[in-house]
Amino acid sequence: MPSSPASAAAPKQTVSGWWLLGIAMALVAVLSSSVRPILIKLSYGLGAEPVTLLALRMVFSLPFFLAAALWSRRDAARTPISARDWALLAGLGVVGHYAASFLDFLGLQYVSAGVGRLLLFLYPTVVVLLSWAFLRKRIGPREIGALLLTYAGVAMVVSRGLAGANADLPLGAALVFGSAVCYAVYLVAGSQVIRRVGSVRFTAYATMVACFACIAQFAAVRPLSALDLPLEVYGLAFAMAALCTVLPIFLTAEALRRIGANHVALLGALGPVSAIGLGWLGLEEVLTGVQVLGAVLVLAGVMLVTVGRPAARPR
């Protein structure tokens, strides 16, 4: 996000203060995102189901992104968005926010919050594979080793389900991994659009498309009586929207501007760890020793493939 005129006019803040504030923003974004699967699982326990819960989350998120879209239009010098970019924005909003969120919500019916967050964290490895397949970016020995390490860890994480302890775990893992793939497609395909329209406009408009898609899905497949839910579900849905959707999106954007993609990626590794810890504290979730080892391999592989890569210069 661009700095305000006031901050630009008073650059008295030290470099270390600028940096530390970026670190703090990235940490808050990671921790707030980690709470989301916990809130989803709690909502399911109160009688909510994925289609309705996702619609409620997007209804509460929509005003925030609408305000961001209006704010981004204040600069009259901005380049108008072409018809082609509008189409790309809509398509990427459907894939990267609607489909990714829906698959994540579905998968969390079958896997723990910690495992779900860990599998969602695979998206950087998918970005590497998609960039190799479609953008002709070379995969070196480091990336190959990281991929092998990561997916060996995934196999260990889902081994409990394959052994029969949780027969639905492979299904849930596949759904959450599908969410990671959708988000990776969004990042790879959206990188070129962002350069033309700007990160704030891109995020606001693409997410608004996803909000309308989720609301339309609810209207098409659920009766209004599906909204007859405990008040606690509405509170959880609002928290998911404000604290676990809107806040991390914009905090991450500003953290990228201040500390760069590599450091944001490094701090992002705390996401699965904090989700596992919160699941253990709030939902009494447990991982076997083999799954813990698998989680360590996944985190190590993702860090190997992200940290140290050239950081994209944020707009």
Secondary structure, DSSP 4 states (H G I P E B T S, - for coil): -PPPHHHHH-TTS-HHHHHHHHHHHHHHHHHHHHHHHHHHHHHHHTT--HHHHHHHHHHHHHHHHHHHHHHHTT-TTSPPPPHHHHHHHHHHHIIIIIIHHHHHHHHTTTS-HHHHHHHHTTHHHHHHHHHHHHS-PPP-HHHHHHHHHHHHHHHHHTHHHHTTSSTTHHHHHHHHHHHHHHHHHHHHHHHHHHHHH-HHHHHHHHHHHHHHHHHHHHHHHS-GGGG---HHHHHHHHHHHIIIIIHHHHHHHHHHHHH-HHHHHHHHTHHHHHHHHHHHHHS-----HHHHHHHHHHHHHHHHHHTTSPPP---
